[in-house]
Structures are given as C-alpha cells and as structure tokens.
Amino acid sequence: MKELEAQYASVKLAQLKAEFQVDVLADWGKGDSPNSGSWQMGSWAVDELDRLYDTILLMANAIGGNGRLAQLLGGVTVEKSDIGSHAGEALAHKVSFAKKGSFGPWTVVHEFAHAWDANHGWKLSRLLEKYTGGFTSRFLSRITCRFGLWDAGSNGPEKVPGRYGRRPGCNAAGYFYGDKPSGSNWAFNRIEDFAECVAMYVGWEKDNALTEHARNRITRYEKFKNGEKDYFGVLDNWADYAKYFHPMGGDYTKTKRWKFVDELVNGRIEIK
C-alpha cells in the first residue's frame, strides 16, 4: 500500500465497516520503528480492498442485503496473515487471507461462509449434511476402503487420475456426502461443503465475478473426458465422476445443496 493510496484505502475501510460490520486490520502506515516517520507498505493492495468490498456486496445481495449479512456473521475482522499454503482461513468473527499472493472472489465468499457457519456454532454445515442425506463416519470410511470402493491411495490422495479421493466417504473426515456436490477431494467435509455451497449459490448464473468459476465446476463433467485437464488445470477421470457431481441437466438449482442455501437465506430453515 503506497502512501498516496492510503486516503482512498481509509475510505474503503470505512465503507466495509459501515455497510457490513467488516473491520480490515491495516498493516500499512507510518511505523513505530526507530526510523520514525518511514512509510510501511504492508501486505494489502488497493485492488484487494476493492475486490473484498465488491465480493462481500455480491454475497450480501444474495443473502438478503447488507444488514442481513452483518446480522448473520455478527461482525468480522479481516487480516493478512502467514497461513501456510492456504489462501484463506476463517473462524467466528475472523477471516484471514494469505500474505503471500492474493485472493479471488471465490475465496472471499468461501471464507466468509465459514465465518457465517462458525458464528452459529458450525450448525449450518451439520444442517446441510442432514438436508442432503449425508453423514460422517471414519469407521465406515475404513470399511469402504477394505471393500475396494476407494479412489485414493492407502495413505491418502495421489495426484493421478482416479486417485484424488472424490467418492463419498473417501476423504480424511470420513464424510459421506449426500446428493450431488459441485466437487470433492480428500479434504472435503461438511464444513468445506457448506462454504462451497454458499459460493456456488452466490455465483450460479448470476453473471457476476463468481459465475464462471461456478459454471466450470459443473460443466467439466460433461466437457472433459477421462485423463484430460479441466478448467482449473486438474487432470482426472471426469466422465467417471459425472454420476457423483453432475446435476440433472447440468442445472445446479436442481441440487439439494442449492435448495438448502436458498431456504436458509430465506428463513425457511430453523437453526436451533
């Protein structure tokens, strides 16, 4: 963040706070080091603040407006942090983005969906699991492995076609997803499922910054053959996995996941 950009940045931070109850921790400015008065660039860029604002606005519009988003999330503090290989992480009232590299709109919605879930004691992802007919059982997952219904190695996923751990129960969590998610891998669980569902809901056929990503997650199962790379550069047996992930007519609104988020944002699902 250059010193000349700081005034614009402060306006954007004020907007995020006033409209969404989102506080961005500024790591730029004049530091308190012995070099008094020297400008500290920090890790944020102006275009990232614009992207953060624009994407949160998209999410707010999808779930009932700025005030509704602020209410559901209960206020969020956003920071740049050293979080290893992850692009983002989230807990109740806190979202972190990686200092290295940048983040895209999908990551913003995904992490804010985690914060939403966490603000409700992770009950939303449990409700999604039940609504879609899924369940979590590491015991049954191990049995699945023994009976040969496994698409990963004995020690986890392998970066070869058909070995990423995409089938129900074939993941670290023992998560047997129900209905048809937009995708799955070894790290998939009900919490990640909920975050992806929200991102799909915000982007699906909305003609916004998430729409192409959302559409590509569905059309790859009909567009790419086994052993081809998909839109995201991942090589897998996409035709074989279509029965697990490709919805009726390629329409994501026909899935239980889309219906769950739609009922949730419209107040038709009770959160106990």
Contacts in CASP RR format, 6 or more apart in sequence:
PFRMAT RR
TARGET T0000
AUTHOR 0000-0000-0000
METHOD contacts of the structure
MODEL  1
MKELEAQYASVKLAQLKAEFQVDVLADWGKGDSPNSGSWQMGSWAVDELD
RLYDTILLMANAIGGNGRLAQLLGGVTVEKSDIGSHAGEALAHKVSFAKK
GSFGPWTVVHEFAHAWDANHGWKLSRLLEKYTGGFTSRFLSRITCRFGLW
DAGSNGPEKVPGRYGRRPGCNAAGYFYGDKPSGSNWAFNRIEDFAECVAM
YVGWEKDNALTEHARNRITRYEKFKNGEKDYFGVLDNWADYAKYFHPMGG
DYTKTKRWKFVDELVNGRIEIK
1 9 0 8 1.000
1 26 0 8 1.000
1 28 0 8 1.000
1 29 0 8 1.000
1 41 0 8 1.000
1 42 0 8 1.000
1 44 0 8 1.000
1 45 0 8 1.000
1 46 0 8 1.000
2 39 0 8 1.000
2 41 0 8 1.000
3 29 0 8 1.000
3 39 0 8 1.000
5 46 0 8 1.000
6 28 0 8 1.000
6 29 0 8 1.000
8 46 0 8 1.000
9 26 0 8 1.000
9 28 0 8 1.000
9 44 0 8 1.000
9 46 0 8 1.000
9 49 0 8 1.000
12 46 0 8 1.000
12 49 0 8 1.000
12 50 0 8 1.000
12 53 0 8 1.000
13 23 0 8 1.000
13 24 0 8 1.000
13 26 0 8 1.000
13 49 0 8 1.000
15 53 0 8 1.000
16 22 0 8 1.000
16 23 0 8 1.000
16 24 0 8 1.000
16 49 0 8 1.000
16 52 0 8 1.000
16 53 0 8 1.000
16 56 0 8 1.000
16 78 0 8 1.000
17 23 0 8 1.000
19 57 0 8 1.000
19 60 0 8 1.000
19 66 0 8 1.000
19 70 0 8 1.000
20 56 0 8 1.000
20 60 0 8 1.000
20 66 0 8 1.000
20 67 0 8 1.000
20 69 0 8 1.000
20 70 0 8 1.000
20 75 0 8 1.000
20 76 0 8 1.000
21 70 0 8 1.000
21 73 0 8 1.000
21 74 0 8 1.000
21 75 0 8 1.000
21 76 0 8 1.000
22 52 0 8 1.000
22 56 0 8 1.000
22 75 0 8 1.000
22 76 0 8 1.000
22 77 0 8 1.000
22 78 0 8 1.000
23 75 0 8 1.000
23 76 0 8 1.000
23 77 0 8 1.000
23 78 0 8 1.000
24 44 0 8 1.000
24 49 0 8 1.000
24 52 0 8 1.000
24 77 0 8 1.000
24 78 0 8 1.000
24 79 0 8 1.000
25 77 0 8 1.000
25 78 0 8 1.000
25 79 0 8 1.000
25 80 0 8 1.000
26 44 0 8 1.000
27 40 0 8 1.000
27 42 0 8 1.000
27 43 0 8 1.000
27 44 0 8 1.000
27 79 0 8 1.000
27 80 0 8 1.000
28 39 0 8 1.000
28 40 0 8 1.000
28 41 0 8 1.000
28 42 0 8 1.000
28 44 0 8 1.000
29 39 0 8 1.000
29 40 0 8 1.000
29 42 0 8 1.000
30 36 0 8 1.000
30 37 0 8 1.000
30 38 0 8 1.000
30 39 0 8 1.000
30 40 0 8 1.000
31 37 0 8 1.000
31 38 0 8 1.000
31 39 0 8 1.000
31 40 0 8 1.000
42 80 0 8 1.000
43 80 0 8 1.000
43 99 0 8 1.000
44 80 0 8 1.000
45 102 0 8 1.000
48 102 0 8 1.000
48 103 0 8 1.000
51 103 0 8 1.000
51 104 0 8 1.000
51 105 0 8 1.000
51 108 0 8 1.000
52 78 0 8 1.000
52 108 0 8 1.000
54 105 0 8 1.000
54 209 0 8 1.000
55 104 0 8 1.000
55 105 0 8 1.000
55 108 0 8 1.000
55 109 0 8 1.000
55 209 0 8 1.000
55 210 0 8 1.000
56 69 0 8 1.000
56 108 0 8 1.000
56 112 0 8 1.000
57 66 0 8 1.000
58 105 0 8 1.000
58 109 0 8 1.000
58 202 0 8 1.000
58 203 0 8 1.000
58 206 0 8 1.000
58 208 0 8 1.000
58 209 0 8 1.000
58 210 0 8 1.000
59 69 0 8 1.000
59 108 0 8 1.000
59 109 0 8 1.000
59 112 0 8 1.000
59 198 0 8 1.000
59 202 0 8 1.000
60 66 0 8 1.000
60 67 0 8 1.000
60 68 0 8 1.000
60 69 0 8 1.000
62 201 0 8 1.000
62 202 0 8 1.000
62 203 0 8 1.000
62 206 0 8 1.000
62 265 0 8 1.000
63 69 0 8 1.000
63 72 0 8 1.000
63 202 0 8 1.000
63 265 0 8 1.000
64 265 0 8 1.000
72 116 0 8 1.000
72 119 0 8 1.000
73 93 0 8 1.000
73 112 0 8 1.000
73 115 0 8 1.000
73 116 0 8 1.000
73 119 0 8 1.000
74 93 0 8 1.000
74 119 0 8 1.000
75 93 0 8 1.000
76 93 0 8 1.000
76 94 0 8 1.000
76 95 0 8 1.000
76 112 0 8 1.000
76 115 0 8 1.000
77 93 0 8 1.000
77 94 0 8 1.000
77 95 0 8 1.000
78 94 0 8 1.000
78 95 0 8 1.000
78 96 0 8 1.000
78 97 0 8 1.000
79 94 0 8 1.000
79 95 0 8 1.000
79 96 0 8 1.000
79 97 0 8 1.000
80 96 0 8 1.000
80 97 0 8 1.000
80 98 0 8 1.000
80 99 0 8 1.000
81 89 0 8 1.000
81 96 0 8 1.000
81 97 0 8 1.000
81 98 0 8 1.000
81 99 0 8 1.000
82 98 0 8 1.000
82 99 0 8 1.000
82 100 0 8 1.000
83 89 0 8 1.000
83 96 0 8 1.000
83 97 0 8 1.000
83 98 0 8 1.000
84 98 0 8 1.000
84 100 0 8 1.000
86 98 0 8 1.000
87 97 0 8 1.000
87 98 0 8 1.000
87 103 0 8 1.000
87 104 0 8 1.000
87 107 0 8 1.000
88 95 0 8 1.000
88 96 0 8 1.000
88 97 0 8 1.000
88 98 0 8 1.000
88 103 0 8 1.000
88 107 0 8 1.000
88 111 0 8 1.000
89 95 0 8 1.000
89 96 0 8 1.000
89 111 0 8 1.000
89 114 0 8 1.000
90 96 0 8 1.000
90 111 0 8 1.000
90 112 0 8 1.000
90 114 0 8 1.000
90 115 0 8 1.000
90 118 0 8 1.000
91 114 0 8 1.000
91 115 0 8 1.000
91 118 0 8 1.000
92 115 0 8 1.000
92 118 0 8 1.000
92 119 0 8 1.000
92 121 0 8 1.000
93 115 0 8 1.000
93 118 0 8 1.000
93 119 0 8 1.000
94 115 0 8 1.000
95 111 0 8 1.000
95 112 0 8 1.000
95 114 0 8 1.000
95 115 0 8 1.000
96 111 0 8 1.000
97 103 0 8 1.000
97 107 0 8 1.000
97 111 0 8 1.000
105 208 0 8 1.000
105 209 0 8 1.000
105 210 0 8 1.000
105 213 0 8 1.000
106 199 0 8 1.000
106 210 0 8 1.000
106 213 0 8 1.000
109 198 0 8 1.000
109 199 0 8 1.000
109 202 0 8 1.000
109 210 0 8 1.000
110 195 0 8 1.000
110 196 0 8 1.000
110 198 0 8 1.000
110 199 0 8 1.000
111 195 0 8 1.000
113 194 0 8 1.000
113 195 0 8 1.000
113 197 0 8 1.000
113 198 0 8 1.000
113 199 0 8 1.000
114 191 0 8 1.000
114 194 0 8 1.000
114 195 0 8 1.000
116 124 0 8 1.000
116 198 0 8 1.000
117 123 0 8 1.000
117 124 0 8 1.000
117 125 0 8 1.000
117 191 0 8 1.000
117 194 0 8 1.000
117 195 0 8 1.000
120 271 0 8 1.000
122 191 0 8 1.000
123 271 0 8 1.000
123 272 0 8 1.000
124 194 0 8 1.000
124 264 0 8 1.000
124 271 0 8 1.000
125 190 0 8 1.000
125 191 0 8 1.000
125 193 0 8 1.000
125 194 0 8 1.000
126 190 0 8 1.000
127 260 0 8 1.000
127 264 0 8 1.000
127 269 0 8 1.000
127 271 0 8 1.000
128 190 0 8 1.000
128 193 0 8 1.000
128 194 0 8 1.000
128 197 0 8 1.000
128 257 0 8 1.000
128 260 0 8 1.000
129 135 0 8 1.000
129 136 0 8 1.000
129 175 0 8 1.000
129 177 0 8 1.000
129 190 0 8 1.000
129 193 0 8 1.000
131 256 0 8 1.000
131 260 0 8 1.000
131 269 0 8 1.000
132 177 0 8 1.000
132 178 0 8 1.000
132 179 0 8 1.000
132 256 0 8 1.000
132 257 0 8 1.000
132 260 0 8 1.000
133 178 0 8 1.000
133 179 0 8 1.000
133 256 0 8 1.000
134 168 0 8 1.000
134 175 0 8 1.000
134 176 0 8 1.000
134 177 0 8 1.000
134 178 0 8 1.000
134 179 0 8 1.000
135 176 0 8 1.000
136 173 0 8 1.000
136 174 0 8 1.000
136 175 0 8 1.000
136 176 0 8 1.000
136 189 0 8 1.000
136 190 0 8 1.000
137 174 0 8 1.000
137 176 0 8 1.000
138 173 0 8 1.000
138 174 0 8 1.000
140 169 0 8 1.000
140 174 0 8 1.000
140 176 0 8 1.000
141 169 0 8 1.000
141 170 0 8 1.000
141 171 0 8 1.000
141 174 0 8 1.000
141 176 0 8 1.000
144 150 0 8 1.000
144 167 0 8 1.000
144 169 0 8 1.000
144 170 0 8 1.000
145 154 0 8 1.000
145 170 0 8 1.000
149 167 0 8 1.000
149 170 0 8 1.000
150 165 0 8 1.000
150 167 0 8 1.000
150 170 0 8 1.000
151 162 0 8 1.000
151 163 0 8 1.000
151 164 0 8 1.000
151 165 0 8 1.000
151 166 0 8 1.000
151 167 0 8 1.000
151 170 0 8 1.000
152 158 0 8 1.000
152 163 0 8 1.000
152 164 0 8 1.000
152 165 0 8 1.000
152 170 0 8 1.000
152 186 0 8 1.000
153 163 0 8 1.000
156 165 0 8 1.000
156 172 0 8 1.000
156 186 0 8 1.000
157 163 0 8 1.000
157 164 0 8 1.000
157 165 0 8 1.000
157 185 0 8 1.000
157 186 0 8 1.000
158 164 0 8 1.000
161 226 0 8 1.000
161 227 0 8 1.000
161 235 0 8 1.000
161 236 0 8 1.000
161 237 0 8 1.000
162 236 0 8 1.000
162 237 0 8 1.000
162 240 0 8 1.000
164 185 0 8 1.000
164 186 0 8 1.000
164 234 0 8 1.000
164 236 0 8 1.000
165 171 0 8 1.000
165 184 0 8 1.000
165 185 0 8 1.000
165 186 0 8 1.000
166 183 0 8 1.000
166 184 0 8 1.000
166 185 0 8 1.000
166 188 0 8 1.000
166 236 0 8 1.000
166 241 0 8 1.000
166 244 0 8 1.000
166 245 0 8 1.000
167 184 0 8 1.000
167 244 0 8 1.000
168 175 0 8 1.000
168 176 0 8 1.000
168 177 0 8 1.000
168 178 0 8 1.000
168 184 0 8 1.000
168 244 0 8 1.000
169 175 0 8 1.000
169 176 0 8 1.000
169 177 0 8 1.000
170 186 0 8 1.000
171 184 0 8 1.000
171 185 0 8 1.000
171 186 0 8 1.000
171 187 0 8 1.000
171 188 0 8 1.000
171 189 0 8 1.000
172 186 0 8 1.000
172 187 0 8 1.000
172 189 0 8 1.000
173 188 0 8 1.000
173 189 0 8 1.000
173 190 0 8 1.000
174 189 0 8 1.000
175 188 0 8 1.000
175 189 0 8 1.000
175 190 0 8 1.000
175 193 0 8 1.000
177 184 0 8 1.000
177 188 0 8 1.000
177 190 0 8 1.000
177 193 0 8 1.000
178 256 0 8 1.000
179 255 0 8 1.000
179 256 0 8 1.000
179 257 0 8 1.000
180 244 0 8 1.000
180 245 0 8 1.000
180 246 0 8 1.000
180 247 0 8 1.000
180 255 0 8 1.000
180 256 0 8 1.000
180 257 0 8 1.000
181 188 0 8 1.000
181 193 0 8 1.000
181 196 0 8 1.000
181 197 0 8 1.000
181 245 0 8 1.000
181 255 0 8 1.000
181 257 0 8 1.000
182 196 0 8 1.000
182 200 0 8 1.000
182 214 0 8 1.000
182 217 0 8 1.000
182 218 0 8 1.000
182 245 0 8 1.000
182 252 0 8 1.000
182 257 0 8 1.000
183 196 0 8 1.000
183 217 0 8 1.000
183 244 0 8 1.000
183 245 0 8 1.000
184 244 0 8 1.000
184 245 0 8 1.000
193 257 0 8 1.000
197 257 0 8 1.000
197 258 0 8 1.000
197 260 0 8 1.000
197 261 0 8 1.000
198 261 0 8 1.000
199 210 0 8 1.000
199 213 0 8 1.000
199 214 0 8 1.000
200 214 0 8 1.000
200 217 0 8 1.000
200 252 0 8 1.000
200 257 0 8 1.000
200 258 0 8 1.000
200 261 0 8 1.000
201 258 0 8 1.000
201 261 0 8 1.000
201 262 0 8 1.000
201 265 0 8 1.000
202 208 0 8 1.000
202 210 0 8 1.000
203 210 0 8 1.000
203 211 0 8 1.000
203 213 0 8 1.000
203 214 0 8 1.000
204 211 0 8 1.000
204 214 0 8 1.000
204 215 0 8 1.000
204 252 0 8 1.000
204 253 0 8 1.000
204 258 0 8 1.000
205 211 0 8 1.000
205 214 0 8 1.000
205 215 0 8 1.000
205 252 0 8 1.000
205 253 0 8 1.000
214 252 0 8 1.000
216 230 0 8 1.000
216 231 0 8 1.000
216 232 0 8 1.000
218 245 0 8 1.000
218 246 0 8 1.000
218 247 0 8 1.000
218 250 0 8 1.000
218 252 0 8 1.000
219 250 0 8 1.000
220 230 0 8 1.000
220 231 0 8 1.000
220 232 0 8 1.000
220 238 0 8 1.000
221 238 0 8 1.000
221 239 0 8 1.000
221 241 0 8 1.000
221 242 0 8 1.000
221 245 0 8 1.000
221 246 0 8 1.000
222 242 0 8 1.000
222 246 0 8 1.000
222 250 0 8 1.000
223 230 0 8 1.000
223 238 0 8 1.000
224 230 0 8 1.000
224 238 0 8 1.000
224 239 0 8 1.000
225 238 0 8 1.000
225 239 0 8 1.000
226 236 0 8 1.000
226 237 0 8 1.000
226 238 0 8 1.000
226 239 0 8 1.000
226 240 0 8 1.000
227 235 0 8 1.000
227 236 0 8 1.000
227 237 0 8 1.000
227 238 0 8 1.000
228 235 0 8 1.000
228 238 0 8 1.000
229 235 0 8 1.000
230 236 0 8 1.000
230 238 0 8 1.000
247 254 0 8 1.000
247 255 0 8 1.000
248 254 0 8 1.000
252 258 0 8 1.000
253 259 0 8 1.000
260 269 0 8 1.000
263 269 0 8 1.000
END
